[in-house]
Amino acid sequence: MWLFALCGVALFLATGFRVTSNDWLERLVIIVIGGCLAALLKKQPTYCVAIAGTAFFQGIVISTAAMMVTYAAATSGNELADEALLRMDRALGYDWQAYASFIYSHETLTSLVLPSYWLIFPQPILIICLLAAKGRADKLEKFIIVSALTLCVTAAIFYFLPATQAWTHLGYGDDRIAIYPDMSHSSHGWVQQFLKIHGGGGRVMSHFTGGALIAFPSYHCISGLIFIWATWPIAVLRPTSVIFNGLMIAATPIVGGHYLVDIIGGALVAAAVIGVTERFYPRLCRFAGGDQNRPERQRRGGENVPSN
């Protein structure tokens, strides 16, 4: 985690980014306070509180570093991959206008699918709380590892294959897509910011906050599949997780401005990283001097952990 954080800071500064305000200090203070609280919570006799505190702290650090890594990757200057991505979409028979028209022509789909795009934000908090309550430190550790690794892989791919969205590539103005109110615009938002950075500008930030700049592969798709995988051990949550994350992924081509290939790429990245993590997690535990089976055997204080 700390290596990822240090790399994020180094890449962010090395690529010329500067923040004019002092709100980066606020983020630093949050991280320091979070680290102190996590250290204190580790000493608590309640096992679920201890592992939740650690996971929340790691999440704050990873999300901050991920933002910096993403912005650094946007400076690559490599040729945009939009033409190739659009060509692959067409080869698969996918048409972004037809898909958007289908969603917007059904009021029920519009009300269910499009708001689901924002479920990416509350779910990590809920997952940490649920897995901690179950005493599933092993799954929680894997969740943090998978989140960090997928962010690294996604940023690396984005560096070599930067892209925007189909209607931006085709030169469609915002007025032409105004019939789809939730569709990502080209003149403002993440596309405008990315193109400015990609073109050599945008290095001075007024606030130490940033949105998602990655098109291919889709991190919304990656997140949705990670969330399903993370909650799978809790049988009662499986149907809800599949439905809500399925809706979130379905909203991604419209609200996030993604190609269909972005989503396919995201699914492949998620599957690969989850597979690698599951395969090597026991070795990582042994290397770290831990026991990957400890959450199933006992809590701190000798309590039994409830089964799934």
N, C-alpha and C positions, 0 to 999 in steps of 0.2 A: 504493500500500500504506500509506504513512504517513498519507495523508489519511483513509483508511478507519479506521486505528488511532486517529487523533486524534478523529474523529467518534464512534467507539465510546466512548472515554473521556468525551467531552463529554456524550453522550446518557445514559450510565450515571449520571454525577454529577448531571446536570440533572433527571433523573427521580427523584432522591432516594435512590438506592441507596448504601449504606455497608457496608463490610466491617469487622467487629469484630476479626478476627484480623490478624496480620501476614503471612499467607501470600501476600498480593498482592505483598509485597516479594520473595518467592521467585520468583514469576512474572516480576517485573521483572528480577531478577538473571539468570534464564534467558534472557530476551530480550537483555539486554546482552551476556552471554557469547556467546550465539548470533550476535549481530551482529558481535562481534569475531572469532569463528571464521570466519564467512562472509567477512569482509574479508580475513582471512589466507589462506583457501582460494582466494580469487580470484587470488592471486599464485602459486598452484601451477602448475607446468607441465602437470600432468595435467588436461586439460579437463573430464573427467567429474566429477572431485572438486570442481572449482571451481563448476560449475553446480549440483551436488547440494547443496553447502554453502549456496549462496545460496537455493535452493528450500526447504530445510529451515527456514532462518531466516524466510523469508517466510511459510511455513506456520504457524509458531509465532505470529507477530504477527497474522496473519489470523484464526486460530482464537480467540485471546484477544479480539480486537476483536469478532468475531462473537458471542461469548457475551454481551458487554456490550450490543451492539446488539439482540440478541434479547430480553434482559431489559428493555431500555428500551421495546421495541415492545409488550411484554406489559402495559404500564401504560396503554394507549390508553383503556380504559374503554368502547370501542365495544361495541354489543350483540353477543352471541355469535351466530355464523353457523351453529350446529349444526343448527337446524331446516331451514335451506335446504340444507345439505350432505346431511343425511339424506334429504330429499325428493328430491334429485337422485340419490342412490344407489338409492333405491327405483324411480325412473323408469328407471334403467339396469338394473333387475332384480337388483341386488346386495343380498344379505342377509348381514350380518356374522355372525349366528349360524350360518347354513347353511355359510358359508365356514369358520368355525372348527371346526365339527363335522366337515366333510369332511377338514380337515387332521389333526385329532386321531383320526379313525377309521382312518387309515392310518399304521401305525407307521413305515414308510419315509419318508413325507412329513414326519412329525413330527421325525424325527431329522435329516433333510436341510434342511428349510426353516427351522425356528425358530432353530437356532444360527447360521444364515447372516446373521441380522439384525445381528450384531456384526462382520461383515466390513467395515463402514464405517470401522473404526478402523485396522486394519493396512494397508489398501490404499493410502492416500496415500503411506505410507512406501515400499512396494514400487514404486509407480509412479514416484516420484521417483528411486529407485535404478536402475530399469530404463531410464528415459528418459535419465538421466545417463550410464549405461553405454553407451548407444547414441549418445551425443553429440547427442541431440535437444533442444538448448536451445530451439529454436523451439516444439516441442510442450510442453516443460516450462513455458515462459513462458505459453503459452496456457492450460495447465492451472491455473496459479496465478491468472491473470486471470479465467478462467471460474469458479473456485471463489469468488473474492472477489465477483464480480458477482452470481452466483446467491444468495449469502448476503444481499447488499444487497436484491435484488429480493424474495426470500422474506420477509425481515424487514419490508419495506414492505407487502407483501400481508397479512402476519400482523397488522400494526398496524390495518389497516382491516377485516379479516375474521378476528377471533380466534375460536377454536373449541376444543373439547375432543375428545370421542370419543362414538360413538353410544350406548354403554351408560351413560355418565355422563349424557348429555343425557336419556336415558329414565328415569333414576333407579334403575338397577340397582345394588344393593349388591355389595360384593366377594364376599359369600357366594354370590351368584347366578351369578357367573362363575368360581367356584372350580374348576369342572370343566375349565376351560382354564387350566392353571397358568402359562403364559407370557403370558397376556393382561394388558395394562396396567391397573392398578387405579385406582379413583377416589379412594380415601381416602388415598393416599400416592403418592409419586413425582412425575412432572412435572405431572400434572393438578392435584393438590392445591396444588403450588407456584404453578402458573399462576393458578388461581382465587383464591388468596390475593393475588397481585400485582394481578390484574385487578380485585379488589374494593377495592384501595387500601392493602393491607398488604404484608407480605413484603419491605419495602425494606431491612431490616437482615439482612445475610448473615454467617453465622459463618465461612464459608470462601469464598475467591475461586475457587470452582469452580461450575459449573452444568451442568445437563443440557439436553437439547433441549426447548423449550417450544412449538415451532411445530407446529401440526396441518396447516393448509392454507396453502400446498402442502407436500407431503411432501418434506423434504430428503433422506430416505433414497432416495427414487426419483430425485431430482435427482442425488445422489451416484453411484448405481448407473449411470446413463446417462453421467455424466461419466467414470467409471472405464472404461467400455466404449470411449467415444470416445478417451480418452487412450491406451489400450493398443492401439487398432486398428492403428497403423502397425507393430506387432510381430506379424506374421502368425501365428506359432506360439502366441501367447497369446490370440488372438481367441476360439476355442471355450471355453477355460477362463474368460475374463473374462465372456463372455455367460452361461455357465451359473451361475457363482457370483453374479454380480450379479442375474441373474434370480431366483435363490433368495432373495437378500437383499430384493429388492423384494416377492417373494411373502410374506415373513415380516412385512412392514411393517404390514399391516392388523391383525395379531394382537398382535405384541410392541410395536409402536409405537402401537397404538390408532387407526389412521388409517381414514378413510372411503375408499372407492374413488375418490371425486372428488378427494381429496387427492393420490392417486397420479397421476391424469390431469393435475391442475394442475401437479404436479412435472415431469411429462414435457414439458408445454408450456413451462414456464420453462426447463428444460434445453435444449430444442431452440432456443428463441429466443436465449438467451444464447450458446450455442455458435455459432449462425449469425452473430450480430452480431460475435462475437470473430473468427471466421474471415474475415469480410468486411473488418474494419477493422484487423486485426493488421499487415498490411504498412504501412499509413499510420502506425500507432503506432510501428513500428520506424523509419520515416523521420523522424518527429517527434522521436524520442529519439536520432537520430543513429546508429542501428545498422543492421545488415544482416540482414534476416530469413532470408537463405539461408546465413549463415555456418556453422551446424552441419553442413550437407551438404558444404561445401567443404573445411574444414580444422579441425583441432584446434589448440590452442595448441602451438607447437613444430613445426608443419608436418606432423603426421601426418594421414593420410587417415582419414576417418570411415567405418566399415563401413556398408554399405547395409542396409536393412531386409530 
